[in-house]
Amino acid sequence: MRVLTRFLAAATDAAQFPATGLPEIAFLGRSNVGKSSVINSLVGTKLARTSSTPGRTRSINFFEIRWPGKPRPELIFTDLPGYGYAKISREISQEWPKFIEPYLHERTTLALCLALVDVNVPPQQSDRQLLQLLSASGREFLVVATKSDRLSNNQLNQAMRALAEGNPSARILPFSAKTGSGREELWKHIRQAAHQARPETEWPAPLD
């Protein structure tokens, strides 16, 4: 079965964060890493906008996730602004203390951070800085290696080893929005994090 989704809010200031009380799953990564494609692959519909223009997302966008047959949403996906793209990156970095850092450091309902990296390119300094920030904050996070379908098995294994060597304590999952590879495993991590945040809730597999 497919999940049901609804856009909830766009926040460019901590005061605009919605008060949901639901477990939140944050999607972070450099511009053009494929955040929107990963989100859309997970929910089975075009929830987040994909664009060839890097840095299109300038706010934290909140989306409700609800299972069919359930009267209320059970989960929130948050799509954070991309980084690492020239002028846009500098503009966004100036805004981080205003709403992105408070979200990552202070949001009590944030259950899991998904740090997306493009497995086709060498690890970037901006990616390392993000993982260092998440580690220092004590947040639960998972590295999602996107666009894995573009590499052969041997190339993918080498790229995954390079990621692991640079981030020895991180959990890393290869993912392809195009083929769906890794989708079931990623949902497993999301459900585990949500269950830890709300153990009283039953978390079924949302996609068949």
Phi, psi and omega per residue, in radians:
M1 nan 2.676 -3.118
R2 -1.714 2.643 3.105
V3 -1.424 2.764 3.076
L4 -1.813 2.466 -3.018
T5 -2.299 2.712 3.075
R6 -2.693 2.331 3.046
F7 -1.164 2.291 -3.070
L8 -1.836 -0.902 -3.059
A9 -2.879 2.760 2.989
A10 -2.134 2.186 -3.051
A11 -2.105 2.277 3.019
T12 -2.087 0.243 3.113
D13 -2.696 2.537 -3.114
A14 -1.018 -0.519 -3.141
A15 -1.182 -0.270 -3.112
Q16 -1.636 -0.035 3.125
F17 -1.090 2.287 3.122
P18 -1.258 2.573 3.114
A19 -1.657 1.606 -3.066
T20 -1.799 -0.678 -3.057
G21 1.376 -0.029 -3.119
L22 -1.581 2.687 3.054
P23 -1.051 2.390 -3.112
E24 -2.037 2.424 3.111
I25 -1.997 2.033 -3.070
A26 -1.694 2.383 3.096
F27 -1.908 2.058 -3.112
L28 -2.212 2.657 3.083
G29 2.895 2.924 3.111
R30 -1.132 2.733 3.066
S31 -1.004 2.426 3.138
N32 1.237 0.290 3.095
V33 -1.391 -0.258 3.107
G34 1.794 0.474 -3.115
K35 -1.032 -0.852 -3.111
S36 -1.090 -0.688 3.133
S37 -1.129 -0.666 3.102
V38 -1.139 -0.805 3.126
I39 -1.046 -0.829 -3.120
N40 -1.116 -0.622 3.097
S41 -1.133 -0.697 -3.117
L42 -1.155 -0.743 -3.038
V43 -1.599 -0.214 3.079
G44 1.397 0.305 3.101
T45 -2.684 2.917 -3.141
K46 -1.454 1.381 -3.132
L47 -1.417 -0.883 3.136
A48 -1.708 2.480 -3.132
R49 -1.298 2.309 3.007
T50 -1.722 2.532 -3.091
S51 -2.612 2.590 3.053
S52 -1.454 -0.095 3.134
T53 -1.641 1.933 -3.130
P54 -1.075 2.557 3.041
G55 1.376 0.351 -3.101
R56 -1.150 -0.663 -3.139
T57 -1.358 2.075 -3.121
R58 -1.998 -0.083 -3.121
S59 -2.204 2.940 2.942
I60 -1.497 2.017 -3.116
N61 -1.724 2.225 -3.095
F62 -1.817 2.276 3.132
F63 -2.209 2.278 3.054
E64 -1.371 2.455 3.086
I65 -2.114 2.129 -3.102
R66 -2.277 2.449 3.093
W67 -1.491 2.463 3.086
P68 -0.966 2.389 -3.127
G69 1.579 -0.201 3.106
K70 -1.654 2.379 -3.071
P71 -1.304 -0.387 -3.061
R72 -2.338 2.762 3.095
P73 -1.123 2.642 -3.104
E74 -1.963 -0.215 -2.932
L75 -2.711 2.719 3.054
I76 -2.202 2.275 2.946
F77 -1.712 2.366 3.071
T78 -2.114 2.215 -3.133
D79 -1.803 1.939 -3.077
L80 -1.632 2.704 -3.134
P81 -1.032 2.511 3.085
G82 -1.305 2.947 -3.114
Y83 -2.498 3.020 3.032
G84 1.477 0.330 3.140
Y85 -2.185 1.508 2.959
A86 0.718 -2.196 -3.024
K87 -1.040 -0.751 -3.125
I88 -1.084 -0.704 3.141
S89 -1.073 -0.732 -3.141
R90 -1.140 -0.688 3.128
E91 -1.118 -0.766 -3.120
I92 -1.206 -0.688 -3.116
S93 -1.056 -0.522 3.096
Q94 -1.216 -0.382 -3.112
E95 -1.613 -0.206 -3.073
W96 -0.946 -0.815 -3.128
P97 -1.091 -0.361 -3.067
K98 -1.353 -0.696 -3.078
F99 -2.537 -0.453 -3.098
I100 -1.383 -0.836 3.107
E101 -1.093 -0.776 3.059
P102 -1.019 -0.630 3.128
Y103 -1.144 -0.843 -3.080
L104 -1.212 -0.593 -3.048
H105 -1.595 -0.528 -2.932
E106 -2.066 -0.238 -3.062
R107 -1.217 1.933 -3.035
T108 -1.261 -0.405 -3.110
T109 -1.568 0.002 3.142
L110 -1.298 1.934 -3.029
A111 -1.657 -0.525 -3.066
L112 -2.750 2.370 3.033
C113 -1.849 2.236 3.071
L114 -1.817 1.903 3.141
A115 -1.617 1.877 -3.073
L116 -1.571 2.277 3.064
V117 -2.277 2.516 3.112
D118 -1.397 1.979 -3.064
V119 -1.233 -0.172 -3.117
N120 -1.454 -0.228 -3.113
V121 -2.103 2.683 3.109
P122 -1.048 2.648 3.116
P123 -0.931 2.308 -3.108
Q124 -1.683 2.696 3.120
Q125 -1.047 -0.665 3.141
S126 -1.131 -0.597 3.081
D127 -1.173 -0.758 3.117
R128 -1.075 -0.674 3.127
Q129 -1.131 -0.687 3.109
L130 -1.102 -0.815 -3.117
L131 -1.138 -0.618 3.072
Q132 -1.142 -0.696 3.115
L133 -1.103 -0.776 -3.127
L134 -1.153 -0.705 3.111
S135 -1.101 -0.772 -3.118
A136 -1.160 -0.533 -3.118
S137 -1.367 -0.235 -3.112
G138 1.371 0.187 -3.135
R139 -1.288 2.538 2.984
E140 -1.248 2.202 3.137
F141 -2.510 2.773 3.127
L142 -2.346 2.315 3.071
V143 -1.516 2.146 3.124
V144 -1.874 1.977 -3.107
A145 -1.517 1.744 -3.014
T146 -1.414 2.889 3.068
K147 1.049 0.611 -3.075
S148 -1.192 -0.319 -3.124
D149 -1.211 -0.267 -3.093
R150 -1.418 -0.103 -3.106
L151 -1.994 2.623 2.997
S152 -1.243 2.919 -3.131
N153 -1.013 -0.731 -3.134
N154 -1.157 -0.760 3.115
Q155 -1.114 -0.707 3.139
L156 -1.133 -0.746 3.111
N157 -1.049 -0.730 3.123
Q158 -1.138 -0.742 -3.140
A159 -1.150 -0.677 3.126
M160 -1.166 -0.669 3.092
R161 -1.115 -0.696 3.123
A162 -1.113 -0.708 3.097
L163 -1.121 -0.752 -3.114
A164 -1.153 -0.670 3.132
E165 -1.136 -0.641 3.141
G166 -1.385 -0.332 -3.112
N167 -2.406 1.224 -2.982
P168 -1.090 -0.427 -3.101
S169 -1.660 -0.066 -3.054
A170 -1.541 2.560 2.954
R171 -1.498 2.327 -3.054
I172 -2.235 2.303 -3.105
L173 -2.236 2.103 3.040
P174 -1.244 2.505 -3.043
F175 -2.560 2.476 3.031
S176 -2.315 2.004 3.071
A177 -1.198 -0.451 -3.100
K178 -1.264 -0.781 -3.085
T179 -1.730 -0.290 -3.077
G180 1.505 0.027 3.119
S181 -1.102 2.241 -3.139
G182 1.602 -0.155 -3.072
R183 -1.131 -0.812 -3.133
E184 -1.086 -0.729 -3.137
E185 -1.162 -0.667 3.127
L186 -1.162 -0.729 3.072
W187 -1.064 -0.609 3.107
K188 -1.064 -0.793 3.112
H189 -1.131 -0.682 3.137
I190 -1.126 -0.784 -3.137
R191 -1.133 -0.665 3.113
Q192 -1.092 -0.773 3.133
A193 -1.143 -0.705 3.128
A194 -1.157 -0.675 3.133
H195 -1.150 -0.674 3.096
Q196 -1.117 -0.597 3.124
A197 -1.330 -0.606 -3.126
R198 -2.400 1.355 -3.068
P199 -1.120 -0.282 -3.113
E200 -1.393 -0.166 -3.073
T201 -1.701 2.390 3.062
E202 -1.481 2.264 -3.069
W203 -2.012 1.663 3.133
P204 -1.336 2.888 3.034
A205 -1.233 2.132 -3.013
P206 -1.394 -0.336 -3.119
L207 -2.183 2.423 3.085
D208 -1.632 nan nan
